[in-house]
Structures are given as structure tokens and as C-alpha cells.
Amino acid sequence: MRPEDEAKTAFKTHNSHFEFRVMSYGLTGAPATFQNIMNTILRPLLCKGVLVFIDDILIYSRTLEEHVSLLRQVLHILIEHQLKVKLSKCAFVQQQLTYLGHVISAAGVSTDSKNIEPVRAWSTPTNAKEVHGFLGLAGYYRKFVRHFGITSYRSAEEACCVLLDGL
């Protein structure tokens, strides 16, 4: 955050005055602002071995040499823009990792089983609203479900019929 913007984040308690020195995620628009910053500064590397989602940076490569080169470039950019990395939250040179609910490895991308459990545990929908809620939850993993569009269309169509029958 620019020093001249710190006053805009000020708040008072009964005996103190506080101003944020960094962007707080409690501030409206902070995640979008930070994502925009990350996209801007890492643009030369995006989809060329680097993905970023807010403050989660994924570096992928085919060789260790390429990986180290990308890592150095990312760290250089972060330092250049005075952004910090918390080492305890970093994992370097992984053969497999979980990123945004997906397991990524040399074999490809698959679902994280712990995130599938809520989908499996969902009780059978009894009305259109519940069907749409379930489809919203399950839809995140649609690319891993063969014929998801056809199946979900039929489910939504059946829910609409149930709803219309109730009128």
C-alpha cells in the first residue's frame, strides 16, 4: 500500500488510532486489487510456467533447471515490488501438490478427495432450489465428471418439473 493511502484505512478505538501499512483483506476490493497487482507484475511469466490466484503462486516446469529459473524470476519480481514471501507457507520443487482444490502431478490434474466428500455427503435434493445448490457445488469439478452437462441438465429439468407439478 502506498504511504499516502494509509490514512484512508484509519480507524480509532477508545484510546488509540490505527492505520494499515499493508492492504487488509477486510477492506472491500482488497482481494481484487491484490489479484490485479499480482497479474500485472507477473504478466511476463503467466501461463509460461507461473499461475497466480491472489497470493497463491504456482510455478510449474518440465525440468529442474527450468523450475529454478522460473523461481528466481518470480522471487526477483516480488523483491522488486517489495512483496514478501512467508517461507513457512512455501513448498519448493514438489512432485505432487494440492492447489486450489486440485491435486497436480506429472500424471495430470485430479480432484482433491477431501473436497469431494461434501459432494458425496450431500443429501438428496427434494426441491428445485436444493438441486441448483447441489449443481453449484458439484459444478466446480464438472471437468472431472464424464457427461456432467447432460446429467446436470437432466437433474435441473427434473427439478423444474417437480416444481411445476407443485403449482
SEGU-497740 format. One record per residue (C-alpha): x, y, z; residue in one letter. Coordinates in steps of 0.05 Angstrom, whole numbers, plus 5000, padded with zeros to 4 digits. Last residue first. Layout:
N
NODE    xx    yy    zz  code
NODE     X     Y     Z     A
...
This chain:
167
NODE    xx    yy    zz  code
NODE  4038  4494  4827     L
NODE  4073  4432  4856     G
NODE  4077  4398  4788     D
NODE  4116  4459  4763     L
NODE  4168  4450  4818     L
NODE  4175  4376  4805     V
NODE  4182  4390  4730     C
NODE  4235  4443  4745     C
NODE  4273  4394  4788     A
NODE  4271  4342  4732     E
NODE  4299  4393  4683     E
NODE  4355  4411  4732     A
NODE  4373  4338  4741     S
NODE  4370  4326  4666     R
NODE  4415  4386  4653     Y
NODE  4463  4362  4707     S
NODE  4470  4294  4674     T
NODE  4480  4323  4604     I
NODE  4529  4376  4628     G
NODE  4568  4327  4672     F
NODE  4578  4278  4614     H
NODE  4640  4249  4646     R
NODE  4655  4281  4712     V
NODE  4726  4310  4721     F
NODE  4712  4374  4682     K
NODE  4650  4385  4724     R
NODE  4690  4394  4789     Y
NODE  4665  4463  4806     Y
NODE  4597  4441  4781     G
NODE  4586  4396  4842     A
NODE  4574  4455  4889     L
NODE  4532  4494  4840     G
NODE  4495  4431  4819     L
NODE  4479  4417  4893     F
NODE  4451  4486  4904     G
NODE  4411  4482  4839     H
NODE  4381  4416  4861     V
NODE  4366  4445  4931     E
NODE  4329  4504  4900     K
NODE  4290  4458  4854     A
NODE  4264  4414  4910     N
NODE  4279  4350  4948     T
NODE  4355  4345  4937     P
NODE  4386  4280  4961     T
NODE  4432  4294  5019     S
NODE  4502  4320  5004     W
NODE  4554  4271  5033     A
NODE  4585  4256  4965     R
NODE  4592  4330  4947     V
NODE  4619  4345  5017     P
NODE  4670  4288  5008     E
NODE  4696  4314  4941     I
NODE  4738  4368  4975     N
NODE  4776  4317  5017     K
NODE  4789  4276  4954     S
NODE  4827  4332  4920     D
NODE  4806  4326  4847     T
NODE  4855  4308  4793     S
NODE  4906  4344  4748     V
NODE  4959  4308  4708     G
NODE  5005  4248  4716     A
NODE  5065  4294  4728     A
NODE  5027  4319  4789     S
NODE  4972  4367  4809     I
NODE  4919  4352  4861     V
NODE  4862  4402  4856     H
NODE  4825  4442  4909     G
NODE  4860  4508  4895     L
NODE  4929  4476  4892     Y
NODE  4947  4409  4923     T
NODE  5017  4385  4907     L
NODE  5056  4330  4872     Q
NODE  5129  4325  4851     Q
NODE  5145  4386  4892     Q
NODE  5205  4431  4877     V
NODE  5192  4482  4932     F
NODE  5136  4487  4983     A
NODE  5123  4555  5013     C
NODE  5077  4574  5071     K
NODE  5133  4571  5124     S
NODE  5176  4613  5077     L
NODE  5129  4673  5082     K
NODE  5142  4712  5019     V
NODE  5145  4788  5018     K
NODE  5126  4839  4965     L
NODE  5172  4899  4956     Q
NODE  5158  4905  4881     H
NODE  5230  4888  4862     E
NODE  5230  4833  4915     I
NODE  5168  4801  4884     L
NODE  5198  4807  4814     I
NODE  5264  4775  4835     H
NODE  5227  4719  4871     L
NODE  5187  4704  4808     V
NODE  5249  4705  4763     Q
NODE  5288  4661  4811     R
NODE  5231  4611  4815     L
NODE  5225  4610  4739     L
NODE  5299  4594  4732     S
NODE  5297  4541  4787     V
NODE  5238  4507  4752     H
NODE  5271  4509  4684     E
NODE  5333  4476  4713     E
NODE  5291  4424  4750     L
NODE  5257  4405  4685     T
NODE  5185  4401  4660     R
NODE  5160  4463  4695     S
NODE  5107  4491  4741     Y
NODE  5108  4550  4788     I
NODE  5044  4562  4828     L
NODE  5035  4627  4865     I
NODE  4980  4632  4917     D
NODE  4971  4705  4940     D
NODE  4912  4724  4896     I
NODE  4910  4664  4848     F
NODE  4974  4661  4808     V
NODE  4999  4614  4754     L
NODE  5071  4610  4730     V
NODE  5106  4566  4680     G
NODE  5090  4605  4617     K
NODE  5017  4614  4634     C
NODE  5036  4679  4669     L
NODE  5110  4695  4665     L
NODE  5110  4763  4631     P
NODE  5047  4782  4670     R
NODE  5078  4772  4739     L
NODE  5076  4846  4759     I
NODE  5007  4859  4728     T
NODE  4973  4795  4749     N
NODE  4999  4802  4820     M
NODE  4974  4874  4824     I
NODE  4907  4856  4795     N
NODE  4900  4798  4845     Q
NODE  4917  4847  4901     F
NODE  4863  4896  4879     T
NODE  4812  4840  4871     A
NODE  4828  4813  4941     P
NODE  4827  4883  4972     A
NODE  4761  4904  4940     G
NODE  4726  4919  5005     T
NODE  4777  4923  5061     L
NODE  4777  4862  5106     G
NODE  4833  4832  5064     Y
NODE  4878  4885  5094     S
NODE  4926  4921  5046     M
NODE  4991  4937  5082     V
NODE  5010  4994  5128     R
NODE  4941  4996  5159     F
NODE  4926  5057  5202     E
NODE  4908  5056  5276     F
NODE  4889  5109  5327     H
NODE  4885  5091  5400     S
NODE  4848  5102  5466     N
NODE  4774  5087  5454     H
NODE  4789  5055  5387     T
NODE  4801  5092  5323     K
NODE  4804  5073  5250     F
NODE  4849  5092  5192     A
NODE  4847  5058  5124     T
NODE  4847  5122  5083     K
NODE  4906  5147  5124     A
NODE  4949  5092  5095     E
NODE  4938  5116  5024     D
NODE  4996  5166  5023     E
NODE  5043  5110  5046     P
NODE  5026  5069  4984     R
NODE  5000  5000  5000     M
